[in-house]
Every structure is written in structure tokens, then in C-alpha cells.
């Protein structure tokens, strides 16, 4: 319990999410942005359904959106996030849901309490990603699943550079320093947050070191959306999904 007390006393704004929370809630529709609505939601829900889980922990749940989506399975979901305004918002629009404030690196749950743990675009926000994965492994039951949606590592290596226009007017998305793990501060639409770039091997090693077995990997394709965004996504697909099983 001492470790949990130490972790929850940390600054919940260390990655900028507390000071950016209202801007995020104002800009993010219930349907989600392009990546969530048209790329990740459908396969994430399908993998959650195929896991046959009865209980799910959404780690870094933000405003609770995926917990609400998971109710259609049906599935008893718990969401946890260190940013209080997100937890308050989630509870307000989902009064029957279960949401609490806490850090991924010190989950306030007993061992083997959930069938499924989810990191839906949240590992990139967690500084001590290895400990967060070990905690997720701890709180799922034997035979349970960790389901991950993440930004592709080649995409995050770019940092804040983004797309670059060539002399001929065409665009390209350059690689950054791929093998260097680093936190990048990004600013857009009133938000200022720190996302972590890590090589894919860093994620894979952390999951393997936790004793997990890879059971699924995909780079999902868009199921719809604005034509321009779909075209650019096919040119530079920037998300991936992984599913890992606890023996």
C-alpha cells in the first residue's frame, strides 16, 4: 500500500493532461476522432468480445468513452485515470459506470481481479510503461487478456515535426530518431501534452518480460471517414493493435 500512496501523490499534470483536460473534453465528440471512430473502435470492441471477458479494466480511460462503448458487449467495465476532470465527466454522463482516479503504475486493485485490461491509446502517455504493463498483468486473471491500441512507433519517432511539404508540392511524413526513447511535448487546439516515443521493440520486450504471450497483432484499416483522411491514412497508417494473454 505504501507504493500506491507514493504513486497517487504524483502530479497528475506531469504529462499536461490535467491542464489540457477541458480543451480535450470540448473538442472530442462522443463518436471520437478519426482514428477512434473509423479505425480502432470496431476492431477493439471485436477483440474484447472474442476474449469472452466479463470484467474489463480500462487503464488511462480518459473521459470513459471506451467503457461506455463496451457496455454493448455486454461487459462490466471499470475505468481508471489520474486526471480528476476526466473521471468526473465520465461519471456524470455514465452514472451507473465505475470510474476512479489513479495511476497505471500502481493500480489500486487486488491481484487477478479482471478478465481483460485495456490500454486504448494510453501507453504513449505513461512514463513508466514497463511498470504499467506489470501492473496490468498483475490485476488480470490467469488466462486473461491485455488489449492494446497504440500509435505506431515510426509515427511517434517524428515528434512534433508532422507532415512535410516537398519542393514539388507533395507531402511526406519523415522518420525521426527512431531508436531513441523520448517524451515529446505536443501542442494543438488548446492542448499541451507529452507523448512518449518508444521503438516497437521496447513495447514488445516489456510485454514479454511480464510473462505474456502475443495472441493477436494488427494494423487496422479505416472502415470509413472523410476521403482525404482515409487516403492519407493508407499512405501513413499510424495505429496498431496488440493482444497479449496471461498464462
C-alpha positions in Angstrom: 0.0 0.0 0.0 2.9 2.4 0.6 3.8 2.2 -3.2 0.2 3.1 -4.1 0.2 6.1 -1.7 3.5 7.2 -3.2 2.2 6.9 -6.8 -1.1 8.7 -6.3 0.7 11.6 -4.7 2.4 12.4 -8.0 1.4 15.4 -10.1 -1.5 14.4 -12.3 -0.4 17.1 -14.7 3.1 15.7 -15.2 2.1 14.9 -18.9 -0.1 18.0 -19.3 -3.4 16.2 -19.3 -4.8 17.9 -16.2 -4.3 21.4 -17.6 -5.5 20.2 -21.1 -8.5 18.3 -19.8 -11.1 20.9 -20.5 -9.8 21.6 -24.0 -9.9 17.8 -24.7 -13.5 17.5 -23.4 -14.6 20.4 -25.5 -13.0 19.2 -28.8 -13.6 15.4 -28.6 -17.1 14.3 -29.8 -18.7 11.2 -28.3 -18.1 9.4 -31.7 -14.4 10.1 -31.2 -11.8 11.5 -33.7 -11.0 9.8 -37.0 -8.6 7.2 -35.5 -11.0 6.1 -32.9 -14.3 6.2 -34.8 -13.2 4.8 -38.1 -10.1 2.8 -37.4 -9.8 1.5 -33.8 -13.3 1.2 -32.2 -14.7 -1.6 -34.3 -11.7 -4.0 -34.0 -11.1 -3.1 -30.4 -14.7 -4.0 -29.5 -14.5 -7.2 -31.5 -11.3 -8.3 -29.8 -12.9 -7.5 -26.4 -15.9 -9.6 -27.4 -13.8 -12.5 -28.6 -11.9 -12.5 -25.3 -15.2 -13.6 -23.6 -14.3 -11.3 -20.7 -16.9 -10.5 -18.2 -14.9 -7.7 -16.5 -12.7 -5.1 -18.0 -10.3 -2.5 -16.7 -9.7 0.5 -19.0 -6.3 1.9 -17.9 -6.0 5.5 -18.8 -9.7 5.7 -19.6 -9.8 9.4 -20.1 -13.4 10.6 -20.4 -14.6 7.0 -20.2 -15.6 6.6 -23.8 -14.4 3.1 -24.4 -16.0 1.9 -21.1 -19.3 3.2 -22.4 -18.8 1.5 -25.8 -18.0 -1.8 -24.1 -21.4 -1.9 -22.5 -22.8 -3.2 -25.8 -20.9 -6.4 -25.4 -22.2 -6.6 -22.5 -19.2 -6.2 -20.2 -18.7 -4.8 -16.7 -16.2 -2.1 -17.2 -14.0 -0.1 -14.7 -12.1 3.0 -15.9 -9.1 4.5 -14.1 -7.3 7.7 -15.0 -5.1 10.1 -12.9 -7.0 13.2 -14.3 -9.9 14.0 -12.0 -11.9 16.1 -14.5 -11.9 13.1 -16.9 -13.2 10.9 -14.1 -15.8 13.4 -13.1 -17.0 13.8 -16.7 -17.2 10.0 -17.2 -19.2 9.5 -14.0 -21.6 12.4 -14.9 -22.6 11.0 -18.3 -22.4 7.4 -17.2 -23.9 7.4 -13.6 -24.0 3.6 -13.5 -20.4 3.2 -14.6 -17.4 2.6 -12.3 -14.6 5.2 -12.6 -11.8 6.2 -10.2 -8.7 8.3 -10.2 -5.3 6.5 -10.1 -2.1 5.9 -11.9 -1.4 2.9 -14.2 1.9 2.2 -12.4 0.2 1.5 -9.1 -3.3 0.1 -9.7 -5.5 0.1 -6.5 -6.9 -3.4 -7.1 -6.3 -6.9 -5.8 -4.4 -9.5 -7.9 -6.4 -11.3 -10.6 -9.4 -9.1 -10.3 -10.3 -8.6 -14.1 -10.6 -10.7 -17.2 -9.4 -8.0 -19.6 -7.2 -5.0 -19.2 -7.2 -2.3 -22.0 -4.7 0.4 -22.9 -6.6 2.4 -25.6 -4.1 4.9 -26.8 -2.8 5.4 -23.3 0.6 3.7 -23.2 2.0 6.7 -25.1 1.1 8.9 -22.1 2.7 6.7 -19.4 6.3 7.5 -18.5 7.0 4.2 -16.7 5.4 2.0 -19.3 7.1 -1.2 -18.1 5.7 -0.9 -14.6 2.2 -0.1 -16.0 2.3 -3.4 -18.0 3.4 -5.4 -15.0 0.5 -3.9 -13.0 -1.9 -4.8 -15.8 -0.6 -8.3 -15.8 -1.0 -8.5 -12.0 -4.6 -7.5 -11.9 -5.9 -9.8 -14.7 -6.7 -13.5 -14.0 -4.7 -16.4 -15.4 -5.9 -16.8 -19.0 -6.9 -13.1 -19.1 -6.0 -10.7 -21.8 -4.3 -7.3 -22.2 -5.6 -5.5 -25.3 -3.6 -2.5 -26.6 -4.3 0.2 -29.2 -1.2 2.4 -29.7 0.3 4.8 -32.1 2.8 3.2 -34.5 6.4 3.8 -33.4 7.6 5.1 -36.7 4.8 7.7 -36.4 5.8 8.9 -32.9 9.5 9.0 -33.8 8.7 12.1 -35.8 7.9 14.0 -32.6 6.2 17.3 -33.4 7.5 17.6 -37.0 4.4 16.2 -38.6 4.0 16.2 -42.4 6.5 18.0 -44.6 5.8 19.5 -48.0 8.3 18.7 -50.7 9.5 21.2 -53.3 7.1 19.6 -55.9 4.1 20.2 -53.6 3.7 16.7 -52.4 3.7 15.7 -48.8 5.7 13.1 -46.9 5.9 12.0 -43.3 9.6 11.7 -42.2 11.0 9.4 -39.6 12.6 10.9 -36.5 15.3 9.4 -34.2 13.5 6.0 -34.1 15.7 4.1 -31.6 15.8 6.9 -29.0 13.0 6.7 -26.4 11.9 10.2 -25.5 8.9 12.3 -24.4 7.7 14.9 -26.8 5.6 17.9 -25.8 2.9 18.5 -28.4 0.5 21.4 -28.7 -2.7 21.7 -30.8 -6.2 23.1 -30.3 -5.5 24.4 -26.8 -3.9 21.2 -25.6 -0.3 20.7 -24.5 0.6 17.1 -23.6 3.6 14.9 -23.5 3.5 11.7 -25.6 6.2 9.1 -25.4 8.0 7.7 -28.4 9.4 4.2 -28.0 10.7 1.8 -30.6 8.3 -1.2 -31.1 11.0 -3.4 -29.6 10.7 -1.6 -26.3 6.9 -2.3 -26.1 7.5 -6.0 -27.1 10.2 -6.5 -24.6 8.2 -5.1 -21.7 5.2 -7.3 -22.6 7.4 -10.4 -23.0 9.2 -9.7 -19.7 5.9 -9.6 -18.0 5.4 -13.2 -19.0 2.7 -12.5 -21.5 2.1 -14.3 -24.8 1.2 -12.4 -28.0 -2.0 -13.7 -29.5 -3.0 -11.0 -32.0 -1.4 -8.1 -33.9 -3.0 -5.9 -36.5 -2.6 -2.5 -38.2 -6.3 -1.9 -38.8 -7.6 -0.3 -41.9 -10.2 2.5 -41.9 -13.9 1.5 -42.1 -15.0 4.9 -43.4 -14.5 8.5 -42.8 -13.6 11.6 -44.8 -12.0 10.7 -48.1 -8.9 12.9 -47.6 -8.2 11.4 -44.1 -8.7 7.9 -45.4 -6.3 8.5 -48.3 -3.6 9.9 -46.0 -4.1 7.0 -43.5 -3.5 4.4 -46.2 -0.3 6.3 -47.1 0.8 6.5 -43.5 -1.2 4.2 -41.2 -0.4 5.4 -37.7 -2.1 3.0 -35.3 -1.6 -0.7 -34.3 -3.3 -3.2 -32.1 -1.9 -6.0 -29.9 -3.4 -8.6 -27.7 -1.5 -10.5 -25.1 -2.5 -13.5 -23.0 -1.6 -14.2 -19.4 -0.7 -17.9 -18.9 
